[in-house]
Amino acid sequence: MITKTVYGDPIKTDAVTAEVETIPETRHFSVKRGARSLTFTYALAPEDTVYGLGEAMGRLNKRGGRYVSFNTDTGEHEETTPSLYGSHNFLVISGRETFGAFFDTPARTVFEIDWKGSGLIRVECETGDLSLFEIENSTAYGVCRELLAAVGPCYLPPLWAFGYGQSRFGYRDEADFRAVADGYQKNGIPLDYICMDIDYMDKFRDFSFDKKGFPDIAAFSAEMGERGIRLVPIVDAGIKIEPGDPVYEEGVRNGYFCRNKDGGYFRAAVWPGMTHFPDFLNTSAREWFGRQYRFYTDAGIEGFWNDMNEPAIFYSQYTKGWKSVLWQLAMDVLFGEKRREQKERGHIRDLKSFSHNMDGRRLRHYDVHNLFGGMMTRATGEGLRKLLGHRYMLFSRSSYIGANRYGGVWTGDNTSKWEHLMLNVRHSQELNMCGFLYSGADTGGFNGNCTRELLLRWLAFSVFTPLMRNHTGKLTRAQEAYAFGDTEAFRKVISLRYRLLPYIYSEYMKAALTSDMYIKPLEFVYPEARGIEDQILVGDSLMAAPIVQEGAPERQVFLPEDMTEVRYDGNFHCSPAPRGTRTVHMALDEVVFFIRKGKLLPVGPEIQNTREYDPERLTLLGDGESYGLYTDDGIGFDCTMENVRTLRK
């Protein structure tokens, strides 16, 4: 059961699409009103576990932490970083009583959860305008499913979006992309798409290609398509101020950009220099922005990643002292923490200096900040659906609950370190709780230099996440799967992804169509597994237990029931795995996972690309009797549970 309590005059975020009963008072929280803010307090019992917040630092159990929902470009995030790229204000309390709470406000919100041993949940919303949705259910898992049903139908990617992708900030021209495709195909490593970072653009300008590097993008897209590889370009949130550019001119002419405090268009510097930000909270501006993707779809491109949409700001018309990114970096080195505090104050000043026209309602950006990136995803998704008439690939850096109806997310500019592999494991569970089933991290890490060991262990986990993309920064070591000398280990691990496609695609589609989670914490199904964060349930049949520590040849695995151990080293080796805790050795060139008791797992033959996928060529692993396989054409919107057929062993 879900109820809603309304405070003040909340804006329409469209996060929840279901009809919900409105009640006058919250069922669980005490409320204190400030001058503009509202503070909600709930007394925790000692046995309570608190889940949620989607993309946030900290452990799966959020007790003991302080978290700030305020979308921020924080590439070098650490354990104590309060804000990341997305804001997902959803909590699940499980223990003395079990319920969920979604604080539907796009303004800055602070969550203190048993902070400094207070024994309280304290949620401070900077504006007093919000809707509080409370969900009653007997289990934490049930609470999450009710939220997903209330938010509405999850984004459905095409089949090819479940393939493996390669990306790097620094691929500049057709020769670079051909070299990547050659490297994978010559080494027999499967690949479905290559992402194009900002170097493909003309002066970093959206909806443009550098003519020198890409003289005929439609022909190049077709050439790569013949090899079974798709191009997936990046699109940033800012439109370059460039008279003569038709996108810029149309946006100015029709009032589609955010206004500054003086009534003109707000000017902020990002990669192309000074830009205007599209007013994604405005219906007409969203429709206009979505139409711009025809520039790519006319060239045969059907996959995209949206970036810089917190929005990130290097400096603005009001913070002119920050002349360039390099100057900022120099100041960081010289003045350290003091300089970072100064930048933060400047950034907040920028966010308070422009506004939105939300279909006639003027709103200061700072007060609706967390909605910006999610509304960019909505604009893109709605536009692509009209342009293509079929499914598209889309994942975004910034997000808000509800954007999961239009696209997926990746978790931003992480780092090549083991802590961020473990963070990926946690985020995969937490984002699913909020409805973002299509999610993943920069496999191998964006910042820093990834080692062969870390990349192999990370790939062995990413095999199970819907978005499986290897991405790294411009000044890092080569991170392609063929760049470490011995490629056979990489070929084996990535080939497993394609052999698991019948299961991964089927389980994702069934979860999306039934308001379920694709990835779940182990304790959601097995309460005795409480506190285990590095083992996850993937779909209905599979348990993954990745190695997340450097130099570890083995790990302890808790089996809450008898299972089947599956060891993949290019072939599947199955053996009984009795209930209990056991030590499991995992070589770098193999992946070990487990099939739940009474379940089946469909696997296919080795393939090099999703276009070779054949749901009729399957083998069933496990000790179950039947499996419900979802199959469709992989691209159309005719997606219902009627597409599930029963396979029997």
C-alpha positions in Angstrom: 0.0 0.0 0.0 1.3 3.5 -0.9 0.1 6.8 0.5 1.1 10.3 -0.2 1.4 13.4 2.0 1.8 16.7 0.3 3.7 19.6 1.9 3.6 23.1 0.5 3.3 23.5 -3.3 5.5 20.8 -4.8 6.4 20.9 -8.5 5.3 18.0 -10.7 8.3 15.8 -11.0 6.4 13.0 -12.7 8.5 10.5 -10.7 5.4 8.6 -9.6 2.8 7.8 -12.3 0.3 5.7 -10.3 -2.7 7.1 -8.6 -1.9 7.2 -4.9 -4.2 8.0 -1.9 -3.4 11.3 -0.3 -3.4 11.4 3.5 -3.1 14.5 5.8 -0.2 13.4 7.9 2.9 11.1 7.6 2.5 7.7 9.1 6.0 7.3 10.4 7.9 10.6 10.7 7.7 13.6 13.0 7.9 16.8 11.1 9.5 20.1 12.0 9.0 23.2 9.9 11.7 25.8 9.4 11.6 29.1 7.6 11.7 27.4 4.2 12.8 23.8 5.0 11.2 20.7 6.4 12.9 18.2 8.6 11.6 14.6 9.0 12.7 12.4 11.9 12.2 8.7 12.6 13.5 6.8 15.6 15.3 3.6 14.6 15.3 0.4 16.5 18.7 -1.3 17.2 17.8 -4.1 14.8 16.7 -1.9 11.9 18.5 -2.0 8.6 18.2 1.0 6.3 18.6 0.5 2.5 18.3 2.9 -0.4 19.5 6.2 -1.8 20.5 4.6 -5.1 23.7 6.2 -6.2 25.3 7.1 -2.9 28.6 6.2 -1.1 28.7 4.0 1.9 27.7 0.5 2.7 24.5 -1.2 1.6 23.1 -0.7 5.1 23.1 3.1 5.3 23.2 3.4 9.1 26.0 5.6 10.3 26.2 7.8 7.3 25.4 11.3 6.1 24.3 11.6 2.5 23.4 14.7 0.5 21.1 14.5 -2.5 22.5 17.2 -4.7 23.7 16.0 -8.1 27.4 16.8 -8.4 30.2 16.1 -10.9 32.5 14.3 -8.4 34.9 12.2 -10.3 37.4 11.6 -7.5 34.8 10.4 -5.1 35.9 8.7 -1.8 34.0 6.9 1.0 33.1 10.2 2.7 32.0 12.0 -0.5 28.4 13.2 0.4 27.0 13.7 -3.2 27.4 11.8 -6.5 25.9 12.3 -9.9 22.4 11.1 -9.2 19.8 11.7 -6.4 17.4 9.0 -5.5 15.6 10.0 -2.3 14.2 6.5 -1.5 14.7 4.7 1.9 13.7 1.3 3.0 13.6 0.6 6.7 13.5 -3.1 7.6 13.4 -4.4 11.2 11.0 -3.5 14.0 8.6 -2.3 11.2 9.2 -2.4 7.5 8.3 0.4 5.2 9.6 2.7 2.5 9.8 6.4 2.1 10.3 8.4 -1.1 10.9 12.1 -0.5 9.9 13.5 -3.9 11.7 16.8 -4.0 14.3 17.9 -6.6 15.9 20.3 -4.1 18.9 19.7 -2.0 18.1 17.1 0.7 20.3 15.8 3.5 19.9 12.3 4.9 21.5 11.6 8.3 20.9 8.0 9.1 22.0 7.1 12.7 24.6 9.7 12.1 27.1 9.8 15.0 25.1 7.2 16.7 21.9 9.3 17.1 19.6 6.4 16.6 17.5 8.6 14.2 16.8 9.0 10.6 16.8 12.8 10.0 15.9 14.1 6.6 16.2 17.8 5.9 14.6 19.1 2.7 15.8 22.6 1.9 12.4 23.6 0.5 9.1 22.9 2.2 7.5 21.8 -1.1 7.5 18.1 -1.5 5.4 14.9 -1.7 6.3 12.2 0.8 5.3 8.7 -0.5 5.2 6.0 2.2 5.0 2.3 1.3 3.8 -0.4 3.6 4.9 -4.0 2.9 6.0 -7.0 5.0 9.5 -7.2 3.3 12.1 -4.8 2.0 11.9 -6.6 -1.3 8.2 -6.0 -1.4 8.6 -2.3 -0.6 11.0 -1.9 -3.6 8.7 -3.7 -6.0 5.8 -1.4 -4.9 7.8 1.7 -5.6 8.8 0.3 -9.0 5.2 -0.3 -9.9 4.2 3.2 -8.8 7.0 4.8 -10.8 5.9 3.1 -14.0 7.2 0.9 -16.8 11.0 0.6 -16.9 13.2 1.5 -19.9 13.5 -1.4 -22.3 16.9 -1.4 -24.2 17.3 -3.3 -27.5 19.0 -6.7 -27.4 22.3 -5.2 -28.8 22.6 -2.9 -25.7 23.3 -6.0 -23.6 26.4 -6.7 -25.6 29.9 -5.6 -24.6 31.1 -2.1 -25.3 34.5 -0.4 -25.5 35.0 3.3 -24.8 37.8 5.8 -24.2 38.1 9.6 -23.8 40.6 10.1 -26.7 39.3 8.2 -29.7 39.6 11.0 -32.2 38.8 9.8 -35.8 37.8 6.9 -38.0 41.2 5.3 -37.8 41.0 5.1 -34.0 37.7 3.4 -34.1 38.8 1.0 -36.8 41.8 0.1 -34.7 39.6 -0.7 -31.8 37.3 -2.9 -33.9 40.4 -4.6 -35.4 41.9 -5.2 -32.0 38.8 -7.0 -30.8 38.0 -9.0 -33.9 41.6 -10.1 -34.6 41.8 -11.5 -31.0 38.3 -13.2 -31.2 36.9 -11.0 -28.4 33.2 -10.2 -28.7 32.2 -6.6 -29.2 28.9 -4.9 -30.0 29.5 -1.1 -29.8 32.2 1.5 -29.4 31.4 4.8 -27.6 32.4 8.1 -29.0 33.5 10.7 -26.4 33.7 14.4 -27.0 36.6 14.2 -29.4 34.3 13.2 -32.2 32.6 16.6 -32.2 33.5 19.8 -34.0 34.9 22.0 -31.3 33.1 19.9 -28.6 29.7 21.1 -30.0 26.7 18.8 -29.6 25.1 17.5 -32.8 28.2 17.9 -34.9 31.0 15.7 -36.2 34.6 16.8 -36.8 34.7 16.7 -40.6 38.4 15.9 -40.7 38.1 12.9 -38.4 34.7 11.8 -39.8 34.2 13.1 -43.3 31.1 10.9 -43.9 29.6 9.7 -40.7 26.7 7.9 -42.3 29.1 5.9 -44.5 31.3 5.1 -41.5 28.4 4.1 -39.3 27.3 1.7 -42.1 30.8 0.4 -42.5 31.0 -0.4 -38.8 27.5 -1.8 -38.9 28.6 -4.3 -41.5 31.2 -5.5 -39.0 28.4 -5.9 -36.3 29.6 -2.9 -34.3 27.5 0.2 -33.5 28.7 3.7 -32.7 27.4 5.3 -29.5 28.1 9.0 -29.3 28.1 11.2 -26.2 25.8 14.2 -25.9 26.4 16.9 -23.3 23.9 19.2 -21.6 25.2 22.5 -22.9 24.6 24.0 -26.3 27.6 26.0 -27.5 26.9 29.7 -28.0 27.8 29.9 -31.7 25.8 32.2 -34.0 25.1 30.5 -37.3 24.7 27.1 -35.7 21.1 26.0 -36.4 20.6 24.3 -33.0 21.8 27.3 -31.1 19.8 29.7 -33.3 16.6 27.8 -33.0 17.0 27.5 -29.2 17.5 31.3 -28.8 14.7 32.2 -31.2 12.1 30.0 -29.4 13.2 30.6 -25.8 14.3 27.1 -25.1 17.3 28.0 -22.8 17.5 28.7 -19.1 17.4 32.3 -18.1 19.8 34.2 -15.9 18.8 36.4 -13.0 18.9 39.4 -15.3 16.4 37.9 -17.7 18.9 37.0 -20.5 20.1 33.5 -21.3 22.4 32.0 -18.7 26.0 31.5 -19.9 28.2 28.8 -18.5 31.4 27.3 -19.7 31.7 23.6 -20.3 33.8 21.7 -22.9 32.9 23.8 -25.9 33.4 27.1 -24.0 30.4 29.3 -23.2 27.1 27.5 -23.6 23.4 27.8 -22.9 21.6 25.1 -21.0 18.3 23.8 -22.5 15.4 24.2 -20.2 14.6 20.5 -19.8 11.8 21.3 -17.3 9.9 23.0 -20.1 7.8 20.6 -22.3 8.4 22.5 -25.6 12.2 22.7 -24.9 12.3 18.9 -24.2 10.5 18.2 -27.5 12.8 20.5 -29.4 15.9 18.9 -27.8 14.7 15.4 -28.5 14.2 16.3 -32.2 17.8 17.2 -32.5 18.9 13.6 -32.3 17.7 13.2 -35.9 21.2 14.5 -36.7 22.5 11.1 -35.5 19.6 8.8 -36.3 19.7 9.9 -40.0 23.3 8.6 -40.0 22.2 5.2 -38.7 23.1 5.8 -35.0 20.7 4.4 -32.4 22.6 4.5 -29.1 23.7 7.4 -26.9 25.1 8.4 -23.6 24.2 11.7 -22.0 26.9 13.4 -19.9 27.7 16.6 -18.0 24.0 16.9 -17.1 24.1 17.6 -13.3 24.8 20.1 -14.9 28.5 20.4 -14.6 29.8 23.9 -14.8 33.5 24.9 -15.3 32.7 28.6 -14.7 29.9 31.0 -15.6 29.2 34.6 -16.5 29.1 35.3 -12.8 32.3 33.5 -11.8 34.6 34.9 -14.5 37.7 34.5 -12.3 37.8 30.8 -13.3 39.3 31.4 -16.7 39.9 27.8 -17.6 39.9 24.2 -16.5 43.7 24.2 -16.4 43.7 27.3 -14.2 41.3 25.6 -11.8 43.5 22.5 -11.6 46.5 24.7 -10.9 44.7 26.4 -8.1 43.6 23.1 -6.6 47.2 21.9 -6.4 48.4 25.2 -4.9 45.6 25.8 -2.4 44.1 22.4 -1.8 41.1 22.1 0.4 40.7 25.9 0.7 40.5 26.2 -3.1 37.9 23.4 -3.3 35.7 25.1 -0.8 36.0 28.3 -2.8 35.0 26.4 -6.0 32.0 24.9 -4.2 30.8 28.3 -3.1 31.2 29.6 -6.7 29.3 26.6 -8.0 26.4 27.1 -5.7 26.3 30.7 -6.7 26.1 29.7 -10.3 23.2 27.3 -9.6 21.3 30.1 -7.9 21.9 32.4 -10.8 19.6 30.8 -13.5 16.0 29.6 -13.7 13.5 27.5 -15.6 10.2 28.1 -17.1 8.3 25.0 -16.2 5.4 25.5 -18.5 4.6 28.9 -17.1 6.0 28.5 -13.6 9.3 30.2 -13.0 11.6 28.2 -10.8 15.1 28.9 -9.6 17.4 26.2 -10.8 19.0 25.6 -7.4 15.6 24.6 -6.0 15.0 22.0 -8.7 18.6 21.1 -9.4 18.3 17.3 -9.0 15.7 17.1 -11.7 17.8 18.5 -14.5 19.7 15.4 -15.6 16.6 13.1 -15.4 14.6 15.5 -17.6 17.4 15.5 -20.2 17.1 11.7 -20.2 13.3 12.1 -20.7 13.8 14.6 -23.5 16.2 12.2 -25.3 14.1 9.1 -24.7 10.9 10.7 -25.9 12.6 12.1 -28.9 14.3 8.8 -29.9 11.1 6.9 -29.6 9.4 9.2 -32.1 12.4 9.3 -34.4 13.1 5.6 -34.5 9.8 3.9 -33.7 11.7 1.2 -31.9 13.9 0.7 -28.9 17.1 2.6 -28.5 20.2 2.5 -26.2 20.5 5.4 -23.7 22.3 5.8 -20.5 23.0 9.0 -18.6 25.3 10.3 -15.9 22.8 12.3 -13.8 19.4 11.0 -12.8 16.3 11.3 -10.6 13.7 8.6 -9.9 11.3 8.4 -12.8 14.1 8.9 -15.4 14.4 5.1 -15.4 11.3 5.0 -17.7 13.3 6.6 -20.5 16.9 5.4 -20.1 19.5 3.8 -17.9 22.5 5.2 -15.9 26.2 4.7 -15.6 27.7 5.7 -12.3 30.1 8.4 -13.6 33.8 9.0 -13.5 35.0 6.3 -11.1 38.6 5.3 -10.5 40.7 2.3 -11.3 40.9 1.0 -7.7 39.4 -2.0 -5.9 37.2 0.1 -3.7 35.3 1.3 -6.8 34.8 -2.2 -8.0 33.1 -3.0 -4.6 31.2 0.3 -5.0 29.9 -1.0 -8.4 28.7 -4.1 -6.6 26.8 -2.0 -4.1 25.4 0.4 -6.6 24.1 -2.4 -8.8 21.8 -3.4 -6.0 20.8 0.1 -4.8 20.0 1.5 -8.3 17.8 -1.5 -8.9 15.9 -0.7 -5.7 15.1 2.7 -7.3 14.0 1.3 -10.6 17.3 1.8 -12.6 17.6 -1.7 -13.9 19.8 -0.8 -16.9 22.9 0.4 -15.1 26.6 -0.2 -14.9 29.9 1.4 -14.1 33.0 2.3 -16.1 34.4 -1.2 -16.0 38.1 -0.9 -15.2 37.7 2.6 -13.9 37.8 6.0 -15.7 40.5 7.8 -13.7 43.9 6.1 -13.0 45.7 3.2 -14.6 44.0 -0.1 -14.5 46.0 -3.3 -13.9 45.4 -6.5 -15.8 44.2 -8.2 -12.6 41.7 -5.4 -11.7 40.3 -5.3 -15.2 39.8 -9.1 -15.3 38.1 -9.1 -11.9 36.0 -6.1 -12.8 34.9 -7.8 -16.1 34.0 -10.9 -14.2 31.5 -8.8 -12.3 30.3 -6.6 -15.2 29.4 -9.8 -17.0 26.2 -9.8 -14.9 25.3 -6.1 -15.1 23.0 -5.0 -17.9 25.3 -2.2 -19.1 28.8 -3.7 -19.7 31.1 -1.0 -20.9 34.9 -0.6 -20.5 35.7 3.1 -20.3 38.7 5.1 -19.3 40.1 8.6 -19.5 42.4 10.3 -22.0 45.6 10.3 -19.9 45.3 6.7 -18.6 47.0 3.6 -19.9 45.3 1.6 -22.7 42.5 -0.4 -21.2 41.0 -2.3 -24.1 40.8 -6.1 -23.5 43.5 -6.7 -26.0 46.0 -4.1 -24.5 47.4 -6.3 -21.8 49.4 -8.8 -23.9 47.8 -12.1 -23.1 44.3 -11.7 -24.5 43.0 -15.3 -23.9 41.9 -14.6 -20.4 39.9 -11.6 -21.5 38.4 -13.5 -24.4 37.1 -16.2 -22.0 35.6 -13.7 -19.5 33.8 -11.6 -22.1 32.7 -14.6 -24.1 30.7 -15.7 -21.0 28.6 -12.5 -21.2 27.5 -13.7 -24.7 26.9 -17.2 -23.6 24.7 -15.9 -20.7 22.7 -13.5 -23.1 19.6 -15.8 -23.2 19.4 -15.6 -19.4 20.5 -11.9 -18.9 18.1 -10.6 -21.6 15.3 -12.8 -20.4 15.6 -11.9 -16.8 16.0 -8.2 -17.5 12.9 -8.1 -19.7 10.8 -10.1 -17.2 11.9 -7.9 -14.3 11.2 -4.7 -16.3 7.7 -5.9 -17.4 6.7 -7.0 -13.9 8.1 -4.2 -11.7 10.8 -6.4 -10.3 14.5 -6.0 -9.6 17.0 -7.6 -12.0 19.8 -7.5 -9.3 18.8 -8.0 -5.7 20.8 -8.0 -2.4 21.2 -11.6 -1.2 19.4 -10.8 2.0 16.2 -9.7 0.2 15.5 -13.4 -0.5 17.6 -15.0 2.3 17.2 -13.1 5.5 20.0 -15.2 7.1 22.4 -13.5 4.6 22.0 -10.1 6.3 25.1 -8.0 6.1 26.6 -9.8 3.0 27.1 -7.0 0.4 29.5 -8.7 -2.1 27.1 -11.5 -3.2 24.1 -10.6 -5.3 21.2 -12.3 -6.9 21.0 -11.8 -10.7 17.5 -12.6 -11.9 15.7 -15.6 -10.4 18.3 -18.3 -10.9 21.8 -17.0 -10.4 24.0 -15.9 -7.5 27.2 -14.0 -8.2 30.1 -13.7 -5.7 32.9 -11.7 -7.3 36.4 -11.3 -6.0 36.8 -7.6 -5.1 40.2 -7.6 -3.3 43.6 -7.2 -4.9 45.7 -10.3 -5.0 43.0 -12.6 -3.8 43.0 -16.0 -5.5 39.9 -17.1 -3.6 37.1 -15.9 -1.4 34.6 -17.0 1.2 31.1 -17.6 -0.3 28.0 -18.1 1.8 25.4 -20.5 0.3 22.1 -20.1 2.1 20.9 -23.3 0.4 22.3 -26.1 -1.7 23.3 -24.7 -5.0 25.1 -25.7 -8.2 28.6 -24.2 -8.6 29.3 -23.2 -12.2 32.9 -22.6 -13.2 33.5 -21.1 -16.6 36.9 -21.2 -18.2 35.7 -21.3 -21.8 33.5 -24.2 -20.9 30.9 -24.8 -18.2 31.9 -27.0 -15.3 29.0 -27.8 -12.9 29.3 -29.4 -9.5 27.1 -29.6 -6.3 27.7 -26.8 -3.8 26.2 -27.8 -0.3 24.7 -25.1 1.9 27.1 -23.3 4.2 30.2 -21.1 4.0 33.0 -22.4 1.7 36.3 -21.2 0.2 36.0 -20.8 -3.5 39.1 -20.5 -5.7 38.7 -18.3 -8.8 41.5 -18.0 -11.3 41.9 -14.8 -13.3 40.8 -16.5 -16.5 37.6 -18.0 -15.1 34.3 -16.8 -13.6 32.6 -18.7 -10.9 28.9 -18.3 -10.1 26.1 -20.3 -8.6 22.6 -21.6 -9.7 19.9 -21.6 -7.0 18.3 -24.8 -5.9 15.5 -25.9 -8.2 16.3 -23.4 -10.8 17.6 -23.6 -14.4 20.0 -21.3 -16.3 19.8 -21.2 -20.2 23.2 -20.6 -21.9 24.1 -20.3 -25.5 27.1 -21.1 -27.7 30.1 -18.8 -28.1 29.3 -15.8 -30.4 31.1 -12.7 -31.4 28.2 -10.3 -31.5 24.5 -10.1 -30.5 23.4 -10.3 -34.1 24.5 -14.0 -33.9 22.3 -14.5 -30.9 19.9 -17.5 -31.5 17.5 -18.3 -28.6 16.9 -21.7 -30.2 20.5 -22.9 -29.6 20.4 -23.3 -25.8 21.7 -25.6 -23.1 20.0 -25.7 -19.7 22.2 -25.8 -16.5 21.0 -26.5 -13.0 18.7 -28.9 -11.2 15.4 -27.3 -11.9 12.6 -28.6 -14.1 11.6 -25.6 -16.2 12.6 -22.1 -17.1 10.5 -19.2 -18.6 12.5 -17.8 -21.5 11.6 -14.4 -22.8 12.1 -13.9 -26.5 11.2 -11.2 -29.0 12.7 -9.5 -32.0 15.1 -7.6 -29.8 14.2 -4.2 -31.1 10.4 -3.5 -31.2 8.1 -2.3 -28.5 5.8 -5.4 -28.6 7.1 -6.5 -25.2 4.7 -8.4 -23.0 4.9 -11.4 -20.7 3.2 -13.3 -23.5 6.6 -13.5 -25.0 7.7 -15.9 -22.3 7.8 -19.6 -23.2 8.5 -22.5 -21.0 11.6 -24.6 -21.5 12.0 -28.0 -19.8 15.1 -29.9 -19.1 
